[in-house]
Amino acid sequence: MIHPSVQIGKNVEIGKYTIIEDNVIIGDNVSIGHHTVIKKDTIIGNNVFIGNSVTLGKSPSSNKKMARKPRLDLPPLIIKDDVKIADQCVIYQDVLLMEGVFIGDAASIRENVEIGKDTIIGRNVMIENNTHIGEKVTIQTNSYITADMIIEDLVFIGPCFSSSNDKYMGKGNYPYQGPILNKGCKIGSNATLLPGVVVGTDAVVGAGSVVTKDVGDGVTVVGNPAKKINKQ
């Protein structure tokens, strides 16, 4: 089902049982798979690939227990040119995907997130709200990117990475702040970063490490808790 108000460019392929709601804009040379839902006001650029069973422009929801209620007046999802979104992804409103972004199967991206050019988001990655991700970043399979996180350009994150933004685990007496990953740093597989820690430019966090304190520029840390193993 395609709403009459939808604007569709040239050479667009739309799969079976796909729903496109009102005021969606679709550019040229776009491919949309089967059983996909594109919510109202979503904007899709040129040369975009969208897989099967994808939901684009989803609205956030909440319950009484949630400490931070999501806004209801969110801007639309914007997908720039040459983006590829694989099967079963869920991407919310108020997300900006810049040119050349690749998103693997079953990834989920919450509201108020920006992802820079040519960044790769692996399969089953979860990206929470209020997060900024730079250009040419790689986030590998099954990683959890917490809310309120900053990831600068050229960062590499290995599979099964975990992060947190709530130091006191639900008490509500601490400002939320996820880790900050500076340009070019590398995070090994299964590493865990605690709230607010800063990983410096070109620093390395070894596989399986638990980072409880800031890591300086160019420093390598390993272990639980993570400790420095080289000189600056």
MDAnalysis code that builds the backbone (N, CA, C; Angstrom):
import MDAnalysis as mda
import numpy as np

u = mda.Universe.empty(696, n_residues=232, atom_resindex=np.repeat(np.arange(232), 3), trajectory=True)
u.add_TopologyAttr("name", ["N", "CA", "C"] * 232)
u.add_TopologyAttr("resid", np.arange(1, 233))
u.add_TopologyAttr("resname", ["MET", "ILE", "HIS", "PRO", "SER", "VAL", "GLN", "ILE", "GLY", "LYS", "ASN", "VAL", "GLU", "ILE", "GLY", "LYS", "TYR", "THR", "ILE", "ILE", "GLU", "ASP", "ASN", "VAL", "ILE", "ILE", "GLY", "ASP", "ASN", "VAL", "SER", "ILE", "GLY", "HIS", "HIS", "THR", "VAL", "ILE", "LYS", "LYS", "ASP", "THR", "ILE", "ILE", "GLY", "ASN", "ASN", "VAL", "PHE", "ILE", "GLY", "ASN", "SER", "VAL", "THR", "LEU", "GLY", "LYS", "SER", "PRO", "SER", "SER", "ASN", "LYS", "LYS", "MET", "ALA", "ARG", "LYS", "PRO", "ARG", "LEU", "ASP", "LEU", "PRO", "PRO", "LEU", "ILE", "ILE", "LYS", "ASP", "ASP", "VAL", "LYS", "ILE", "ALA", "ASP", "GLN", "CYS", "VAL", "ILE", "TYR", "GLN", "ASP", "VAL", "LEU", "LEU", "MET", "GLU", "GLY", "VAL", "PHE", "ILE", "GLY", "ASP", "ALA", "ALA", "SER", "ILE", "ARG", "GLU", "ASN", "VAL", "GLU", "ILE", "GLY", "LYS", "ASP", "THR", "ILE", "ILE", "GLY", "ARG", "ASN", "VAL", "MET", "ILE", "GLU", "ASN", "ASN", "THR", "HIS", "ILE", "GLY", "GLU", "LYS", "VAL", "THR", "ILE", "GLN", "THR", "ASN", "SER", "TYR", "ILE", "THR", "ALA", "ASP", "MET", "ILE", "ILE", "GLU", "ASP", "LEU", "VAL", "PHE", "ILE", "GLY", "PRO", "CYS", "PHE", "SER", "SER", "SER", "ASN", "ASP", "LYS", "TYR", "MET", "GLY", "LYS", "GLY", "ASN", "TYR", "PRO", "TYR", "GLN", "GLY", "PRO", "ILE", "LEU", "ASN", "LYS", "GLY", "CYS", "LYS", "ILE", "GLY", "SER", "ASN", "ALA", "THR", "LEU", "LEU", "PRO", "GLY", "VAL", "VAL", "VAL", "GLY", "THR", "ASP", "ALA", "VAL", "VAL", "GLY", "ALA", "GLY", "SER", "VAL", "VAL", "THR", "LYS", "ASP", "VAL", "GLY", "ASP", "GLY", "VAL", "THR", "VAL", "VAL", "GLY", "ASN", "PRO", "ALA", "LYS", "LYS", "ILE", "ASN", "LYS", "GLN"])
u.atoms.positions = np.array([
    [0.844, -1.189, 0.000],
    [0.000, 0.000, 0.000],
    [0.879, 1.239, 0.000],
    [0.615, 2.127, -0.924],
    [1.374, 3.366, -1.036],
    [0.407, 4.533, -0.945],
    [0.626, 5.420, 0.023],
    [-0.264, 6.572, 0.200],
    [-0.159, 7.500, -1.015],
    [-1.264, 8.105, -1.428],
    [-1.242, 8.962, -2.622],
    [-0.305, 10.155, -2.528],
    [0.036, 10.590, -1.309],
    [0.896, 11.770, -1.150],
    [2.382, 11.454, -1.293],
    [2.726, 10.181, -1.425],
    [4.138, 9.795, -1.516],
    [4.749, 10.306, -2.818],
    [5.971, 10.845, -2.726],
    [6.714, 11.294, -3.906],
    [7.785, 10.247, -4.230],
    [7.712, 9.684, -5.430],
    [8.616, 8.605, -5.821],
    [9.419, 9.041, -7.040],
    [10.745, 8.881, -6.960],
    [11.619, 9.266, -8.056],
    [11.640, 8.250, -9.185],
    [12.651, 8.349, -10.011],
    [12.788, 7.483, -11.178],
    [13.470, 6.162, -10.808],
    [13.067, 5.113, -11.519],
    [13.710, 3.808, -11.409],
    [13.693, 3.283, -9.968],
    [12.527, 3.313, -9.347],
    [12.353, 2.827, -7.977],
    [11.679, 1.459, -8.001],
    [12.255, 0.491, -7.286],
    [11.683, -0.847, -7.164],
    [11.095, -1.023, -5.768],
    [9.847, -1.469, -5.701],
    [9.165, -1.641, -4.417],
    [8.660, -3.075, -4.326],
    [9.042, -3.787, -3.254],
    [8.691, -5.185, -3.091],
    [7.233, -5.404, -2.717],
    [6.860, -6.660, -2.642],
    [5.488, -7.027, -2.310],
    [5.177, -6.746, -0.845],
    [3.922, -6.373, -0.601],
    [3.378, -6.165, 0.750],
    [4.117, -5.067, 1.517],
    [4.718, -4.147, 0.810],
    [5.375, -3.002, 1.447],
    [4.363, -1.883, 1.654],
    [4.471, -1.193, 2.803],
    [3.579, -0.083, 3.150],
    [4.400, 1.198, 3.205],
    [3.944, 2.205, 2.488],
    [4.602, 3.508, 2.496],
    [3.560, 4.554, 2.879],
    [3.759, 5.191, 4.027],
    [2.763, 6.114, 4.572],
    [2.866, 7.510, 3.955],
    [2.022, 8.399, 4.430],
    [1.858, 9.712, 3.800],
    [3.109, 10.589, 3.917],
    [3.287, 11.386, 2.871],
    [4.329, 12.418, 2.773],
    [5.754, 11.871, 2.764],
    [5.925, 10.604, 2.474],
    [7.268, 10.050, 2.286],
    [7.838, 10.548, 0.964],
    [9.143, 10.832, 0.960],
    [9.838, 11.250, -0.261],
    [10.915, 10.213, -0.574],
    [10.894, 9.669, -1.789],
    [11.844, 8.641, -2.219],
    [12.567, 9.137, -3.464],
    [13.903, 9.107, -3.443],
    [14.692, 9.593, -4.569],
    [14.761, 8.606, -5.718],
    [15.717, 8.821, -6.599],
    [15.890, 7.987, -7.783],
    [16.713, 6.739, -7.457],
    [16.484, 5.684, -8.252],
    [17.283, 4.452, -8.196],
    [17.287, 3.826, -6.793],
    [16.107, 3.771, -6.198],
    [15.950, 3.198, -4.864],
    [15.335, 1.803, -4.982],
    [15.853, 0.863, -4.187],
    [15.304, -0.488, -4.135],
    [14.767, -0.763, -2.733],
    [13.494, -1.153, -2.634],
    [12.830, -1.416, -1.362],
    [12.328, -2.852, -1.377],
    [12.695, -3.635, -0.357],
    [12.361, -5.047, -0.318],
    [10.922, -5.330, 0.069],
    [10.623, -6.605, 0.257],
    [9.280, -7.068, 0.600],
    [8.981, -6.830, 2.086],
    [7.704, -6.624, 2.399],
    [7.210, -6.537, 3.781],
    [7.866, -5.409, 4.577],
    [8.260, -4.361, 3.915],
    [8.888, -3.221, 4.587],
    [7.842, -2.146, 4.874],
    [8.024, -1.425, 5.998],
    [7.122, -0.337, 6.374],
    [7.926, 0.954, 6.461],
    [7.498, 1.954, 5.701],
    [8.136, 3.265, 5.742],
    [7.111, 4.250, 6.303],
    [7.387, 4.761, 7.496],
    [6.436, 5.614, 8.208],
    [6.418, 7.027, 7.630],
    [5.388, 7.759, 7.990],
    [5.128, 9.072, 7.387],
    [6.315, 10.033, 7.530],
    [6.468, 10.867, 6.526],
    [7.423, 11.977, 6.459],
    [8.883, 11.546, 6.271],
    [9.153, 10.259, 6.194],
    [10.526, 9.793, 5.979],
    [11.056, 10.314, 4.643],
    [12.336, 10.682, 4.629],
    [12.974, 11.197, 3.416],
    [14.118, 10.262, 3.026],
    [14.071, 9.754, 1.805],
    [15.052, 8.783, 1.311],
    [15.723, 9.361, 0.072],
    [17.047, 9.374, 0.059],
    [17.797, 9.947, -1.051],
    [17.908, 9.016, -2.246],
    [18.880, 9.292, -3.088],
    [19.096, 8.528, -4.311],
    [20.000, 7.318, -4.064],
    [19.822, 6.292, -4.899],
    [20.692, 5.108, -4.888],
    [20.718, 4.412, -3.526],
    [19.565, 4.377, -2.881],
    [19.446, 3.752, -1.561],
    [18.901, 2.337, -1.724],
    [19.483, 1.387, -0.961],
    [18.988, 0.019, -0.924],
    [18.376, -0.245, 0.443],
    [17.132, -0.746, 0.459],
    [16.429, -1.085, 1.689],
    [15.973, -2.531, 1.577],
    [16.326, -3.357, 2.552],
    [16.051, -4.782, 2.485],
    [14.622, -5.154, 2.836],
    [14.435, -6.428, 3.150],
    [13.120, -6.977, 3.477],
    [12.784, -6.797, 4.954],
    [11.503, -6.620, 5.241],
    [10.996, -6.563, 6.624],
    [11.697, -5.486, 7.450],
    [11.913, -4.345, 6.842],
    [12.541, -3.194, 7.496],
    [11.452, -2.224, 7.951],
    [11.661, -1.574, 9.112],
    [10.780, -0.495, 9.561],
    [11.581, 0.789, 9.614],
    [11.122, 1.797, 8.892],
    [11.815, 3.088, 8.821],
    [10.918, 4.194, 9.359],
    [11.483, 5.044, 10.236],
    [10.729, 6.181, 10.768],
    [9.809, 5.833, 11.916],
    [10.143, 4.798, 12.658],
    [9.326, 4.355, 13.792],
    [9.268, 5.429, 14.874],
    [8.112, 5.585, 15.524],
    [7.952, 6.521, 16.640],
    [8.332, 5.839, 17.948],
    [9.040, 6.527, 18.850],
    [9.372, 5.934, 20.146],
    [8.154, 5.851, 21.048],
    [8.220, 4.984, 22.035],
    [7.139, 4.851, 23.013],
    [7.749, 4.691, 24.398],
    [6.919, 4.679, 25.442],
    [7.433, 4.595, 26.806],
    [6.368, 4.018, 27.725],
    [6.749, 3.831, 29.002],
    [5.774, 3.494, 30.034],
    [6.032, 4.368, 31.266],
    [5.295, 4.157, 32.339],
    [5.396, 5.029, 33.515],
    [6.760, 4.961, 34.192],
    [7.441, 3.844, 34.079],
    [8.708, 3.661, 34.791],
    [9.880, 4.367, 34.128],
    [9.787, 4.635, 32.862],
    [10.916, 5.222, 32.147],
    [11.290, 6.581, 32.714],
    [12.592, 6.774, 33.010],
    [13.045, 8.024, 33.607],
    [12.971, 9.188, 32.627],
    [13.246, 8.920, 31.378],
    [13.211, 9.976, 30.356],
    [12.197, 9.616, 29.294],
    [11.130, 10.375, 29.248],
    [10.088, 10.124, 28.254],
    [10.511, 10.703, 26.907],
    [10.345, 9.958, 25.819],
    [10.714, 10.481, 24.496],
    [9.775, 11.587, 24.043],
    [10.315, 12.503, 23.258],
    [9.488, 13.547, 22.652],
    [8.534, 12.937, 21.635],
    [7.399, 13.604, 21.471],
    [6.416, 13.131, 20.503],
    [6.462, 13.924, 19.195],
    [7.122, 15.089, 19.214],
    [7.158, 15.969, 18.035],
    [8.500, 15.859, 17.315],
    [8.909, 14.656, 17.005],
    [10.228, 14.435, 16.437],
    [10.260, 14.727, 14.942],
    [11.402, 15.210, 14.440],
    [11.552, 15.367, 12.995],
    [11.654, 14.005, 12.319],
    [11.547, 13.966, 10.996],
    [11.539, 12.680, 10.294],
    [12.914, 12.026, 10.198],
    [12.898, 10.747, 9.912],
    [14.105, 10.031, 9.522],
    [14.564, 10.551, 8.163],
    [15.869, 10.836, 8.049],
    [16.451, 11.285, 6.781],
    [17.573, 10.330, 6.392],
    [17.454, 9.766, 5.204],
    [18.448, 8.829, 4.678],
    [19.080, 9.475, 3.441],
    [20.360, 9.749, 3.500],
    [21.045, 10.393, 2.381],
    [21.386, 9.380, 1.284],
    [22.043, 9.851, 0.225],
    [22.335, 9.019, -0.945],
    [23.267, 7.847, -0.614],
    [23.097, 6.759, -1.374],
    [24.021, 5.610, -1.374],
    [24.059, 4.845, -0.049],
    [23.009, 4.957, 0.728],
    [22.907, 4.204, 1.981],
    [22.365, 2.806, 1.687],
    [22.856, 1.811, 2.411],
    [22.353, 0.432, 2.299],
    [21.865, -0.030, 3.664],
    [20.620, -0.500, 3.711],
    [19.995, -0.969, 4.947],
    [19.542, -2.403, 4.714],
    [20.116, -3.340, 5.445],
    [19.839, -4.761, 5.227],
    [18.523, -5.187, 5.889],
    [18.237, -6.472, 5.841],
    [16.938, -7.006, 6.279],
    [16.690, -6.811, 7.779],
    [15.414, -6.624, 8.131],
    [14.896, -6.649, 9.503],
    [15.442, -5.538, 10.389],
    [15.915, -4.461, 9.823],
    [16.361, -3.318, 10.623],
    [15.172, -2.486, 11.094],
    [15.340, -1.821, 12.241],
    [14.346, -0.877, 12.746],
    [15.060, 0.442, 13.018],
    [14.632, 1.489, 12.316],
    [15.266, 2.803, 12.460],
    [14.177, 3.823, 12.792],
    [14.398, 4.587, 13.844],
    [13.387, 5.487, 14.380],
    [13.372, 6.844, 13.668],
    [12.392, 7.671, 14.045],
    [12.372, 9.072, 13.646],
    [13.609, 9.787, 14.186],
    [13.837, 10.981, 13.666],
    [14.908, 11.856, 14.158],
    [16.269, 11.167, 14.087],
    [16.476, 10.428, 13.002],
    [17.776, 9.827, 12.709],
    [18.267, 10.393, 11.381],
    [19.546, 10.695, 11.309],
    [20.170, 11.150, 10.067],
    [21.256, 10.168, 9.685],
    [21.071, 9.509, 8.543],
    [22.076, 8.607, 7.988],
    [22.749, 9.320, 6.819],
    [24.016, 9.624, 6.970],
    [24.726, 10.359, 5.929],
    [25.125, 9.428, 4.777],
    [25.707, 10.008, 3.737],
    [25.996, 9.287, 2.501],
    [26.885, 8.068, 2.745],
    [26.524, 6.962, 2.100],
    [27.367, 5.783, 2.091],
    [27.317, 4.921, 3.339],
    [26.422, 5.209, 4.269],
    [26.311, 4.385, 5.474],
    [25.804, 2.989, 5.102],
    [26.353, 1.973, 5.770],
    [25.891, 0.595, 5.611],
    [25.392, 0.083, 6.951],
    [24.188, -0.504, 6.956],
    [23.599, -1.031, 8.180],
    [23.258, -2.500, 7.952],
    [23.835, -3.381, 8.767],
    [23.652, -4.821, 8.609],
    [22.316, -5.316, 9.126],
    [22.044, -6.595, 8.878],
    [20.770, -7.214, 9.244],
    [20.441, -7.027, 10.728],
    [19.159, -6.751, 10.994],
    [18.588, -6.751, 12.348],
    [19.176, -5.681, 13.267],
    [19.802, -4.655, 12.714],
    [20.279, -3.544, 13.535],
    [19.095, -2.651, 13.931],
    [19.249, -1.950, 15.059],
    [18.206, -1.042, 15.535],
    [18.838, 0.286, 15.921],
    [18.228, 1.392, 15.467],
    [18.772, 2.726, 15.727],
    [17.660, 3.607, 16.290],
    [17.842, 4.089, 17.514],
    [16.844, 4.901, 18.194],
    [16.898, 6.357, 17.714],
    [15.990, 7.185, 18.279],
    [15.839, 8.571, 17.862],
    [17.006, 9.462, 18.316],
    [17.124, 10.611, 17.655],
    [18.165, 11.606, 17.924],
    [19.558, 10.989, 17.785],
    [19.774, 10.361, 16.645],
    [21.063, 9.751, 16.326],
    [21.515, 10.248, 14.958],
    [22.778, 10.583, 14.848],
    [23.379, 10.927, 13.557],
    [24.538, 9.988, 13.298],
    [24.608, 9.447, 12.077],
    [25.679, 8.541, 11.684],
    [26.368, 9.126, 10.455],
    [27.684, 9.313, 10.551],
    [28.440, 9.997, 9.518],
    [28.712, 9.162, 8.277],
    [29.275, 9.809, 7.284],
    [29.508, 9.215, 5.968],
    [30.342, 7.934, 6.045],
    [29.936, 6.944, 5.241],
    [30.701, 5.715, 5.008],
    [30.922, 4.885, 6.275],
    [30.108, 5.088, 7.281],
    [30.207, 4.291, 8.500],
    [29.507, 2.952, 8.303],
    [30.041, 1.914, 8.975],
    [29.488, 0.561, 8.899],
    [28.910, 0.184, 10.258],
    [27.640, -0.193, 10.260],
    [26.967, -0.683, 11.455],
    [26.687, -2.167, 11.229],
    [27.267, -3.033, 12.051],
    [27.194, -4.461, 11.827],
    [25.847, -5.079, 12.181],
    [25.744, -6.376, 11.954],
    [24.503, -7.113, 12.200],
    [24.140, -7.091, 13.678],
    [22.864, -6.863, 13.940],
    [22.307, -6.941, 15.294],
    [22.918, -5.916, 16.253],
    [23.434, -4.826, 15.735],
    [23.932, -3.734, 16.575],
    [22.750, -2.917, 17.085],
    [22.795, -2.510, 18.350],
    [21.785, -1.646, 18.945],
    [22.408, -0.295, 19.239],
    [21.826, 0.764, 18.661],
    [22.296, 2.130, 18.907],
    [21.176, 2.892, 19.612],
    [21.420, 3.296, 20.848],
    [20.411, 4.000, 21.625],
    [20.374, 5.484, 21.266],
    [19.411, 6.193, 21.867],
    [19.120, 7.575, 21.499],
    [20.207, 8.559, 21.968],
    [20.145, 9.757, 21.401],
    [21.027, 10.873, 21.769],
    [22.505, 10.536, 21.561],
    [22.789, 9.899, 20.450],
    [24.151, 9.440, 20.176],
    [24.638, 9.982, 18.835],
    [25.889, 10.385, 18.817],
    [26.504, 10.889, 17.576],
    [27.643, 9.955, 17.180],
    [27.615, 9.527, 15.925],
    [28.645, 8.640, 15.377],
    [29.254, 9.322, 14.161],
    [30.576, 9.386, 14.107],
    [31.264, 10.118, 13.054],
    [31.376, 9.362, 11.747],
    [32.324, 9.802, 10.914],
    [32.532, 9.244, 9.585],
    [33.509, 8.066, 9.624],
    [33.281, 7.102, 8.731],
    [34.171, 5.953, 8.528],
    [34.425, 5.184, 9.825],
    [33.377, 5.089, 10.620],
    [33.418, 4.287, 11.845],
    [32.997, 2.858, 11.499],
    [33.563, 1.881, 12.192],
    [33.123, 0.488, 12.067],
    [32.653, -0.006, 13.429],
    [31.398, -0.472, 13.481],
    [30.851, -1.069, 14.699],
    [30.414, -2.475, 14.337],
    [31.072, -3.474, 14.908],
    [30.850, -4.844, 14.456],
    [29.692, -5.528, 15.194],
    [29.395, -6.723, 14.748],
    [28.201, -7.489, 15.112],
    [27.938, -7.556, 16.616],
    [26.654, -7.419, 16.980],
    [26.160, -7.627, 18.346],
    [26.665, -6.602, 19.353],
    [27.098, -5.443, 18.904],
    [27.557, -4.410, 19.828],
    [26.386, -3.574, 20.340],
    [26.549, -3.070, 21.580],
    [25.521, -2.231, 22.205],
    [26.093, -0.833, 22.435],
    [25.535, 0.128, 21.700],
    [25.947, 1.532, 21.811],
    [24.913, 2.238, 22.677],
    [25.296, 2.595, 23.895],
    [24.352, 3.166, 24.838],
    [23.905, 4.568, 24.415],
    [22.869, 5.075, 25.079],
    [22.419, 6.445, 24.843],
    [23.480, 7.444, 25.318],
    [23.428, 8.648, 24.736],
    [24.282, 9.765, 25.168],
    [25.759, 9.468, 24.941],
    [26.062, 8.795, 23.863],
    [27.442, 8.409, 23.551],
    [27.955, 9.225, 22.369],
    [29.256, 9.490, 22.350],
    [29.899, 10.206, 21.244],
    [31.005, 9.316, 20.686],
    [30.932, 9.056, 19.380],
    [31.943, 8.254, 18.701],
    [32.478, 9.097, 17.549],
    [33.732, 9.466, 17.602],
    [34.308, 10.332, 16.575],
    [34.720, 9.524, 15.341],
    [35.272, 10.218, 14.350],
    [35.626, 9.607, 13.070],
    [36.657, 8.493, 13.232],
    [36.586, 7.501, 12.337],
    [37.603, 6.466, 12.161],
    [37.760, 5.543, 13.369],
    [36.767, 5.497, 14.227],
    [36.808, 4.588, 15.372],
    [36.456, 3.175, 14.906],
    [37.121, 2.171, 15.485],
    [36.814, 0.763, 15.231],
    [36.329, 0.129, 16.527],
    [35.172, -0.545, 16.472],
    [34.612, -1.241, 17.626],
    [34.392, -2.692, 17.242],
    [35.023, -3.608, 17.970],
    [34.912, -5.030, 17.681],
    [33.570, -5.605, 18.109],
    [33.317, -6.869, 17.751],
    [32.025, -7.483, 18.036],
    [31.757, -7.637, 19.533],
    [30.464, -7.592, 19.872],
    [29.977, -7.834, 21.242],
    [30.474, -6.789, 22.236],
    [30.769, -5.599, 21.771],
    [31.102, -4.466, 22.636],
    [29.890, -4.062, 23.466],
    [30.140, -3.572, 24.693],
    [29.049, -3.118, 25.551],
    [29.417, -1.791, 26.201],
    [28.426, -0.933, 26.398],
    [28.657, 0.371, 27.012],
    [27.473, 0.731, 27.895],
    [27.690, 1.672, 28.807],
    [26.603, 2.100, 29.695],
    [26.696, 3.600, 29.946],
    [25.554, 4.195, 30.341],
    [25.513, 5.642, 30.551],
    [24.947, 6.033, 31.911],
    [24.628, 5.074, 32.761],
    [23.956, 5.342, 34.028],
    [24.789, 4.771, 35.170],
    [25.572, 5.640, 35.813],
    [26.535, 5.203, 36.824],
    [25.871, 4.508, 38.007],
    [24.659, 4.942, 38.371],
    [23.996, 4.388, 39.551],
    [22.811, 3.495, 39.209],
    [22.752, 3.031, 38.002],
    [21.845, 1.967, 37.568],
    [20.391, 2.189, 37.980],
    [19.836, 3.300, 37.503],
    [18.403, 3.520, 37.652],
    [17.981, 4.371, 38.825],
    [18.905, 4.831, 39.671],
    [18.508, 5.663, 40.812],
    [18.073, 7.067, 40.395],
    [18.517, 7.511, 39.232],
    [18.080, 8.814, 38.721],
    [18.784, 9.995, 39.344],
    [19.904, 9.793, 40.037],
    [20.599, 10.894, 40.712],
    [21.952, 11.220, 40.075],
    [22.081, 10.906, 38.800],
    [23.352, 11.105, 38.122],
    [23.061, 11.458, 36.668],
    [23.728, 12.485, 36.120],
    [23.474, 12.830, 34.713],
    [23.900, 11.698, 33.788],
    [23.079, 11.405, 32.794],
    [23.406, 10.338, 31.859],
    [24.522, 10.783, 30.922],
    [25.543, 9.972, 30.803],
    [26.615, 10.229, 29.852],
    [27.268, 8.927, 29.456],
    [27.159, 8.581, 28.183],
    [27.837, 7.407, 27.683],
    [29.313, 7.681, 27.468],
    [30.078, 6.663, 27.119],
    [31.499, 6.847, 26.817],
    [31.712, 7.793, 25.635],
    [32.898, 8.382, 25.608],
    [33.311, 9.249, 24.507],
    [34.537, 8.616, 23.861],
    [34.405, 8.269, 22.592],
    [35.492, 7.611, 21.865],
    [36.091, 8.597, 20.879],
    [37.319, 9.000, 21.134],
    [37.955, 9.998, 20.285],
    [38.491, 9.392, 18.988],
    [38.822, 10.246, 18.077],
    [39.158, 9.881, 16.701],
    [40.203, 8.767, 16.621],
    [39.887, 7.744, 15.834],
    [40.844, 6.707, 15.496],
    [41.118, 5.679, 16.575],
    [40.400, 5.730, 17.698],
    [40.666, 4.714, 18.723],
    [40.079, 3.369, 18.298],
    [40.574, 2.299, 18.941],
    [40.158, 0.940, 18.578],
    [39.741, 0.199, 19.847],
    [38.568, -0.428, 19.786],
    [38.011, -1.142, 20.923],
    [37.893, -2.614, 20.549],
    [38.524, -3.499, 21.314],
    [38.520, -4.912, 21.013],
    [37.191, -5.590, 21.309],
    [37.048, -6.812, 20.823],
    [35.802, -7.549, 20.989],
    [35.523, -7.827, 22.465],
    [34.242, -7.791, 22.829],
    [33.771, -8.078, 24.184],
    [34.263, -7.078, 25.229],
    [34.769, -5.939, 24.827],
    [35.157, -4.902, 25.788],
    [33.911, -4.218, 26.348],
    [34.028, -3.719, 27.586],
    [32.949, -2.998, 28.243],
    [33.453, -1.643, 28.717],
    [32.696, -0.582, 28.399],
    [33.059, 0.767, 28.817],
    [31.998, 1.307, 29.766],
    [32.431, 1.829, 30.916],
    [31.518, 2.376, 31.912],
    [31.110, 3.808, 31.569],
    [30.089, 4.341, 32.265],
    [29.570, 5.674, 31.915],
    [30.635, 6.766, 31.952],
    [30.627, 7.611, 30.928],
    [31.422, 8.819, 30.914],
    [32.903, 8.660, 30.666],
    [33.404, 7.427, 30.510],
    [34.843, 7.283, 30.289],
    [35.208, 7.821, 28.901],
    [36.398, 8.385, 28.807],
    [36.906, 8.939, 27.555],
    [38.061, 8.070, 27.073],
    [37.968, 7.601, 25.844],
    [39.064, 6.852, 25.222],
    [39.738, 7.800, 24.238],
    [41.024, 8.045, 24.445],
    [41.735, 9.069, 23.699],
    [41.976, 8.735, 22.239],
    [42.438, 9.738, 21.514],
    [42.755, 9.602, 20.092],
    [43.782, 8.487, 19.873],
    [43.470, 7.582, 18.950],
    [44.351, 6.473, 18.565],
    [44.686, 5.524, 19.721],
    [43.930, 5.568, 20.800],
    [44.123, 4.622, 21.898],
    [43.575, 3.254, 21.501],
    [43.992, 2.214, 22.254],
    [43.541, 0.850, 21.998],
    [43.048, 0.235, 23.305],
    [41.852, -0.347, 23.241],
    [41.295, -1.091, 24.367],
    [41.286, -2.567, 23.972],
    [41.995, -3.398, 24.727],
    [42.123, -4.799, 24.379],
    [40.829, -5.578, 24.528],
    [40.756, -6.701, 23.846],
    [39.573, -7.556, 23.879],
    [39.255, -7.982, 25.311],
    [37.980, -7.928, 25.676],
    [37.533, -8.369, 26.980],
    [37.803, -7.406, 28.119],
    [38.364, -6.252, 27.842],
    [38.692, -5.289, 28.891],
    [37.444, -4.632, 29.465],
    [37.530, -4.207, 30.736],
    [36.487, -3.414, 31.377],
    [37.103, -2.067, 31.728],
    [36.669, -1.026, 31.027],
    [37.296, 0.294, 31.155],
    [36.504, 1.117, 32.169],
    [37.150, 1.436, 33.295],
    [36.507, 2.186, 34.374],
    [37.021, 3.612, 34.490],
    [38.161, 3.911, 33.812],
    [38.766, 5.249, 33.877],
    [39.152, 5.694, 32.473],
    [39.381, 6.989, 32.320],
    [39.770, 7.542, 31.023],
    [41.063, 6.897, 30.523],
    [41.156, 6.785, 29.207],
    [42.338, 6.234, 28.538],
    [42.978, 7.353, 27.727],
    [44.252, 7.607, 27.933],
    [44.921, 8.709, 27.259],
    [45.156, 8.468, 25.780],
    [45.510, 9.533, 25.060],
    [45.801, 9.437, 23.626],
    [46.935, 8.443, 23.380],
    [46.749, 7.535, 22.433],
    [47.781, 6.608, 22.032],
    [48.109, 5.498, 23.014],
    [47.364, 5.419, 24.098],
    [47.633, 4.429, 25.140],
    [46.896, 3.126, 24.825],
    [47.506, 1.993, 25.184],
    [46.848, 0.690, 25.098],
    [46.538, 0.197, 26.505],
    [45.282, -0.238, 26.721],
    [44.894, -0.784, 28.018],
    [44.292, -2.165, 27.821],
    [44.486, -3.023, 28.830],
    [43.909, -4.365, 28.808],
    [43.497, -4.754, 30.221],
    [42.595, -5.732, 30.332],
    [42.283, -6.328, 31.614],
    [41.023, -5.803, 32.263],
    [40.735, -6.326, 33.471],
    [39.558, -5.949, 34.272],
    [40.004, -5.723, 35.709],
    [40.080, -4.442, 36.133],
    [39.846, -3.229, 35.348],
    [40.993, -2.978, 34.369],
    [40.723, -2.288, 33.306],
    [41.705, -2.068, 32.258],
    [42.876, -1.218, 32.770],
    [44.101, -1.647, 32.449],
    [45.292, -0.921, 32.857],
    [46.214, -0.716, 31.665],
    [46.989, 0.342, 31.737],
    [47.917, 0.735, 30.668],
    [49.049, -0.280, 30.550],
    [49.405, -0.607, 29.306],
    [50.539, -1.520, 29.098],
    [51.657, -0.917, 28.231],
    [51.492, 0.358, 27.813],
    [52.577, 0.970, 27.040],
    [52.767, 2.415, 27.477],
    [53.854, 2.999, 27.044],
    [54.159, 4.385, 27.398],
    [53.600, 5.325, 26.362],
    [53.217, 6.531, 26.819],
    [52.730, 7.528, 25.864],
    [53.885, 8.102, 25.076],
])
